[in-house]
Amino acid sequence: MLVSRQEFRDAMARLGAAVNIITTDGAAGQGGITATAVCSVTDDPPTLLVCLNRTSPRSAMFLKNGVLCVNTLSAGQQGISNAFSAPSDKADMASRFNAGTWVPLATGAPALEGAAANFDCRITEVLEQGTHSVVFAEVQAVRFADMAAGCLMYYARGYHGLPMGQG
């Protein structure tokens, strides 16, 4: 017997995850989304896995541009997450980038100043699974902040700042 969609979602609410803004820029335009479905695949070559909902109109933008930047948010950046997670149309995408200061790294995808980490990537492979595109992205450049800023986590359907431990 399969687990229901709601049971799965309720269980996943108990899996804490870092909050990321995934950004892109290129011929298909500039865009971004909030996502927690990001993980390391391998360090040789350095590769991340990012899951994009195929029903989102922004999803195709990432695939057409072929680049993305995973911006892992610091503890105090909840407002930026909210800006990129709200439903939108193409017309208001540019205003979302006003929520932070953005600079391009190696690929041209926007990297957020003050993020806990930026992973600037080139998309190397895409697999379709259910409602999502599973994107494999090879890291071209990284930048990271002092760990004292902590990181922003999502757990139990809410944001939680995770400060640096006092070891």
PyMOL commands that set and color helices and strands:
alter all, ss='L'
color gray80, all
select helices_A, chain A and resi 5-12+59-65+78-85+90-99+147-149
alter helices_A, ss='H'
color red, helices_A
select strands_A, chain A and resi 17-18+20-24+31-35+38-43+46-53+67-72+102-104+110-112+117-129+132-144+151-155+158-162
alter strands_A, ss='S'
color yellow, strands_A
deselect
rebuild
show_as cartoon
